[in-house]
């Protein structure tokens, strides 16, 4: 099947390679000429710009966007639409807010263009393992693009979860759950690492044994094992944790729905704490403990 891929970063570039392996025809564009050259060397057709990209596609066209959420997606769609027509499909595989996806779908529908939001999980391992795809959009458009989804996903790793917006909604909650799981692993391994009773605990060994028969075995724990194998104390890594947006959106949605989500909420707030060189709130607590109880404080 022929399609275009816009955005050839860590995910987009690997997705192109996986598509080419399954003999899809892919036209590619990225602001980085080097990224375009890399995909072209694998067999993709390079495009000079988005107009050229659309010219190279046979109608009805399929264009997959893999760029950062927010304005970059809107800007890309705005530049694409003059070159697209009725029956064409735009797929957004990034981590967009589901409300933005619903808005974009409605605007494109008025022009006769189908919009699919494809929540995509798999990271840098997706090239070999496949990508879990949570897809929203009309049945007509999704069915037409199924060959693409089935190539990118592992067996049973693709689902049409609902109308436009549903794919990114499901991916949002997926990432909220991920926040909580990561935090639980992080706290458990910190307890083990900090143990004074058993200071010689081997975290790689523990992660490895947990992968065999334990109820906490998972791919995330397997990745923890790999990380500890490289650096048992993680001394080369700064404990600064970003958030891509979905954790915030999941918490906001939970609040709107009156659904208690304390684990996801606290895991999000803990990420904010990781970005502070020093916490003023911790200073306040230390000062108050000193004031009411004479507890010692540490000088800067």
CORVENGI-V799439 format. One record per residue. N is the residue number from 1. RES is the residue in one small letter. SS is DSSP state (@ for helix, = for strand, . for the rest). PHI is phi in degrees with one decimal (none if undefined). OMEGA is omega as a letter, one per 40 degrees, with the letter a starting at -180 (999 if undefined). Layout:
[[N & RES & SS & PHI & OMEGA] [N & RES & SS & PHI & OMEGA]]
This chain:
[[1 & x & . & none & i] [2 & x & = & -94.6 & i] [3 & x & = & -155.9 & i] [4 & x & = & -118.1 & i] [5 & x & = & -125.2 & i] [6 & x & = & -109.4 & a] [7 & x & . & 104.8 & a] [8 & x & . & -119.0 & i] [9 & x & . & -76.1 & a] [10 & x & . & -58.7 & i] [11 & x & . & -88.7 & a] [12 & x & @ & -58.6 & a] [13 & x & @ & -63.0 & i] [14 & x & @ & -68.0 & i] [15 & x & @ & -65.6 & i] [16 & x & @ & -59.8 & a] [17 & x & @ & -61.1 & i] [18 & x & @ & -65.4 & i] [19 & x & @ & -64.8 & i] [20 & x & @ & -65.1 & i] [21 & x & @ & -60.0 & a] [22 & x & . & -96.8 & i] [23 & x & . & 69.6 & i] [24 & x & . & -75.9 & i] [25 & x & = & -98.9 & a] [26 & x & = & -124.4 & i] [27 & x & = & -97.3 & a] [28 & x & = & -124.6 & i] [29 & x & = & -146.8 & i] [30 & x & . & -154.0 & i] [31 & x & . & -66.1 & i] [32 & x & . & -87.2 & i] [33 & x & @ & -62.8 & i] [34 & x & @ & -64.3 & i] [35 & x & @ & -64.8 & i] [36 & x & @ & -63.4 & i] [37 & x & @ & -61.1 & a] [38 & x & @ & -62.7 & i] [39 & x & @ & -70.3 & i] [40 & x & @ & -63.5 & i] [41 & x & @ & -65.4 & i] [42 & x & @ & -87.7 & i] [43 & x & . & 121.7 & i] [44 & x & . & -77.2 & i] [45 & x & = & -96.1 & a] [46 & x & = & -75.4 & i] [47 & x & . & -119.5 & a] [48 & x & . & -75.4 & i] [49 & x & . & -160.3 & a] [50 & x & @ & -70.7 & i] [51 & x & @ & -64.5 & i] [52 & x & @ & -63.7 & i] [53 & x & @ & -58.3 & a] [54 & x & @ & -68.1 & i] [55 & x & @ & -63.8 & a] [56 & x & . & -77.5 & a] [57 & x & . & -92.9 & i] [58 & x & . & -86.3 & i] [59 & x & . & -72.1 & e] [60 & x & . & -73.5 & a] [61 & x & . & -91.2 & i] [62 & x & = & -126.7 & a] [63 & x & = & -123.7 & i] [64 & x & = & -101.0 & i] [65 & x & = & -102.7 & i] [66 & x & . & -130.7 & a] [67 & x & . & -124.2 & a] [68 & x & . & -57.6 & a] [69 & x & . & -64.4 & i] [70 & x & . & 95.8 & a] [71 & x & @ & -57.2 & i] [72 & x & @ & -58.5 & i] [73 & x & @ & -69.8 & i] [74 & x & @ & -60.8 & a] [75 & x & @ & -63.8 & a] [76 & x & @ & -65.7 & i] [77 & x & @ & -63.4 & i] [78 & x & @ & -61.9 & i] [79 & x & @ & -76.6 & a] [80 & x & @ & -76.8 & a] [81 & x & @ & -57.4 & i] [82 & x & . & -63.0 & a] [83 & x & . & -105.2 & i] [84 & x & . & -113.2 & a] [85 & x & . & -139.2 & a] [86 & x & . & -58.4 & i] [87 & x & . & 92.4 & i] [88 & x & . & -75.1 & a] [89 & x & = & -128.0 & i] [90 & x & = & -111.7 & i] [91 & x & = & -114.1 & i] [92 & x & = & -104.7 & a] [93 & x & . & -99.3 & i] [94 & x & . & -84.7 & a] [95 & x & . & -96.8 & a] [96 & x & . & -75.8 & i] [97 & x & . & -68.7 & a] [98 & x & @ & -60.4 & i] [99 & x & @ & -67.7 & i] [100 & x & @ & -64.7 & a] [101 & x & @ & -65.2 & i] [102 & x & @ & -64.3 & i] [103 & x & @ & -63.2 & a] [104 & x & @ & -64.5 & a] [105 & x & @ & -61.9 & a] [106 & x & @ & -65.8 & a] [107 & x & @ & -66.2 & a] [108 & x & @ & -73.7 & i] [109 & x & @ & -59.8 & i] [110 & x & . & -64.5 & i] [111 & x & . & -101.6 & i] [112 & x & . & 81.2 & a] [113 & x & . & -103.4 & i] [114 & x & = & -82.3 & i] [115 & x & = & -122.8 & i] [116 & x & = & -121.2 & i] [117 & x & = & -104.2 & a] [118 & x & = & -113.9 & i] [119 & x & = & -63.2 & a] [120 & x & = & -123.4 & i] [121 & x & = & -126.2 & i] [122 & x & . & 151.3 & i] [123 & x & @ & 57.6 & a] [124 & x & @ & -71.4 & i] [125 & x & @ & -85.9 & a] [126 & x & @ & -64.5 & a] [127 & x & @ & -55.5 & a] [128 & x & @ & -91.1 & a] [129 & x & @ & -90.7 & a] [130 & x & . & 94.3 & a] [131 & x & . & -111.2 & i] [132 & x & = & -75.6 & a] [133 & x & = & -118.1 & i] [134 & x & = & -110.7 & a] [135 & x & = & -110.6 & i] [136 & x & = & -118.2 & a] [137 & x & . & 151.3 & i] [138 & x & . & -69.3 & i] [139 & x & @ & -58.6 & a] [140 & x & @ & -60.1 & a] [141 & x & @ & -68.7 & a] [142 & x & @ & -66.2 & i] [143 & x & @ & -61.1 & i] [144 & x & @ & -61.9 & a] [145 & x & @ & -92.6 & a] [146 & x & @ & -53.9 & i] [147 & x & @ & -57.4 & i] [148 & x & @ & -68.0 & a] [149 & x & @ & -63.4 & a] [150 & x & @ & -69.5 & i] [151 & x & @ & -71.3 & a] [152 & x & @ & -73.4 & a] [153 & x & . & -92.3 & i] [154 & x & . & -74.3 & i] [155 & x & . & -56.3 & i] [156 & x & . & 64.1 & a] [157 & x & . & -102.1 & i] [158 & x & = & -129.2 & i] [159 & x & = & -143.4 & i] [160 & x & = & -87.4 & a] [161 & x & = & -94.1 & i] [162 & x & = & 158.2 & a] [163 & x & . & -71.4 & a] [164 & x & . & -52.7 & a] [165 & x & . & 102.1 & a] [166 & x & @ & -66.7 & a] [167 & x & @ & -62.5 & i] [168 & x & @ & -73.8 & i] [169 & x & @ & -66.0 & i] [170 & x & @ & -64.6 & i] [171 & x & @ & -65.6 & i] [172 & x & @ & -58.8 & a] [173 & x & @ & -67.6 & i] [174 & x & @ & -53.1 & a] [175 & x & @ & -72.3 & i] [176 & x & @ & -62.2 & i] [177 & x & @ & -61.2 & i] [178 & x & @ & -57.9 & i] [179 & x & @ & -56.4 & a] [180 & x & @ & -64.5 & i] [181 & x & @ & -64.8 & i] [182 & x & @ & -60.4 & a] [183 & x & @ & -64.9 & i] [184 & x & @ & -62.9 & i] [185 & x & @ & -60.6 & a] [186 & x & @ & -60.2 & a] [187 & x & @ & -68.1 & i] [188 & x & @ & -62.0 & a] [189 & x & @ & -69.2 & i] [190 & x & @ & -67.4 & i] [191 & x & @ & -59.7 & i] [192 & x & @ & -61.8 & a] [193 & x & @ & -65.4 & a] [194 & x & @ & -88.2 & a] [195 & x & . & -55.3 & i] [196 & x & . & -93.3 & i] [197 & x & . & -71.8 & a] [198 & x & . & -128.8 & a] [199 & x & . & -71.3 & a] [200 & x & . & -99.4 & a] [201 & x & . & -58.4 & a] [202 & x & . & -97.7 & a] [203 & x & @ & -65.8 & i] [204 & x & @ & -63.1 & i] [205 & x & @ & -62.1 & a] [206 & x & @ & -65.9 & i] [207 & x & @ & -59.7 & a] [208 & x & @ & -66.1 & a] [209 & x & @ & -69.4 & i] [210 & x & @ & -66.1 & i] [211 & x & . & -77.5 & a] [212 & x & . & -120.9 & i] [213 & x & . & 89.8 & a] [214 & x & . & -78.5 & i] [215 & x & . & -72.6 & i] [216 & x & . & -101.3 & i] [217 & x & . & -66.3 & a] [218 & x & . & -171.6 & i] [219 & x & @ & -65.5 & i] [220 & x & @ & -60.7 & i] [221 & x & @ & -67.5 & i] [222 & x & @ & -61.9 & i] [223 & x & @ & -67.8 & i] [224 & x & @ & -61.9 & i] [225 & x & @ & -58.2 & i] [226 & x & @ & -63.5 & a] [227 & x & @ & -65.0 & a] [228 & x & @ & -67.6 & i] [229 & x & @ & -65.6 & i] [230 & x & @ & -77.2 & a] [231 & x & . & -158.3 & a] [232 & x & . & -57.9 & a] [233 & x & . & -101.7 & a] [234 & x & . & 53.7 & a] [235 & x & . & -65.1 & a] [236 & x & . & -87.9 & a] [237 & x & . & -109.4 & i] [238 & x & . & -81.1 & a] [239 & x & . & -79.6 & i] [240 & x & . & -112.4 & a] [241 & x & . & -120.0 & i] [242 & x & . & -82.5 & i] [243 & x & . & -134.7 & a] [244 & x & . & -90.0 & i] [245 & x & . & 118.1 & a] [246 & x & @ & -64.6 & i] [247 & x & @ & -61.9 & i] [248 & x & @ & -62.8 & a] [249 & x & @ & -67.0 & i] [250 & x & @ & -65.0 & i] [251 & x & @ & -62.5 & i] [252 & x & @ & -62.0 & i] [253 & x & @ & -66.3 & i] [254 & x & @ & -61.1 & i] [255 & x & @ & -63.7 & i] [256 & x & @ & -61.0 & a] [257 & x & . & -94.1 & a] [258 & x & . & 58.2 & i] [259 & x & . & -102.6 & i] [260 & x & . & -69.0 & i] [261 & x & . & -135.6 & a] [262 & x & @ & -66.2 & a] [263 & x & @ & -67.2 & i] [264 & x & @ & -64.3 & a] [265 & x & @ & -62.3 & a] [266 & x & @ & -68.7 & i] [267 & x & @ & -66.8 & i] [268 & x & @ & -65.8 & a] [269 & x & @ & -64.5 & i] [270 & x & @ & -65.1 & i] [271 & x & @ & -63.3 & i] [272 & x & @ & -61.8 & a] [273 & x & @ & -63.3 & a] [274 & x & @ & -65.2 & a] [275 & x & . & -92.1 & a] [276 & x & . & -94.8 & i] [277 & x & . & -63.7 & i] [278 & x & . & -147.6 & a] [279 & x & . & -94.6 & i] [280 & x & @ & -65.4 & i] [281 & x & @ & -62.7 & i] [282 & x & @ & -65.9 & i] [283 & x & @ & -62.0 & i] [284 & x & @ & -62.6 & i] [285 & x & @ & -61.8 & i] [286 & x & @ & -61.1 & a] [287 & x & @ & -64.7 & a] [288 & x & @ & -65.8 & i] [289 & x & @ & -63.3 & i] [290 & x & @ & -68.4 & a] [291 & x & @ & -68.6 & a] [292 & x & @ & -88.7 & a] [293 & x & @ & -128.6 & a] [294 & x & . & 69.2 & a] [295 & x & . & -68.3 & a] [296 & x & . & -64.5 & i] [297 & x & . & -119.8 & i] [298 & x & . & -100.6 & i] [299 & x & . & -76.4 & i] [300 & x & . & -64.7 & 999]]
